[in-house]
């Protein structure tokens, strides 16, 4: 990490400012994924309960936004001398372009919209099963697809939970229901 490399080759100790507000790792990821609801949904399913712990200033530095500001305000202390600023000046090499998506939560293809469609479809199909209708083949296809998708999701979470070296994926309580 850039912060670790700076600290390693710096003659002195770096003092970072206190965190402006308490945020969990999940909150930090949601800031970055706000315009990508399907990616946010996937990340929420895959990361474990450790992502709900509050991150300190150093832990937030995995995101460039939260690396830049503390480095800008940090100071270096050498042998009980007056603190010196870590950053003398800044140069922006490439400006970021923020995506704008006004419909990020308003269309039906949002994860919550799809969940309601699946719920409605499942209720309708469940009611049809009680009636003496000859549509058992269609119902079996729907059940197979529904349980197949959830089964694949469960296998992915199982793999990440037990075989992955990513620290953020374990423990993941979504494994219980998938």
C-alpha positions, 0 to 999 in steps of 0.5 A: 500500500502507498501509505505503508511504503511512505512510512517505511522509507520516511525518517520519523513517525507519521501522525494522522488526524482523527477520523471525521466520522465513524464509518463501517467498511460496508458504509465505505464501499456503499459510497463507492458503489452508489451508482452501481446497485447490482454491484452493491447488492453482490458485495453486500451478499459476499462480504461478511459481518466483519465489514460492519465494524467501524474502520479507523483512519488507517483502515479507511486508507484502502480507498484513494479518497480516504488516503488523500485527505489524511496524507494531506493533513498528516505530520512527521515527527523526528526525534522530538522536534516540531512536527513537519507537514508530510505533504508539501504540495499536490499535483493532480495528474488525472481528474476523476469523472463521477458517474451520474445516474439519476435512475439508480434506484427508480427502475424495475431492474434494481435488485429490490425491484427484481426481488419484488417481481420474484416474490409476486411471481412465486406467490402466483405460482404457489397459488396456481399449484393449489388449483387443479391446472395442468401446468406442472411442467411450467411450475417445475421449470420455475422451481428448478431455475429459482432453486438453481440460482439460489444454490449457485449463490450459496456455492459461491458464498460457501467457497468464499467462506471456507476456501478464500483468503479474503479476510472480509468474506468470513464470517458470512451469515448469508450462507445460512439462508442461501 
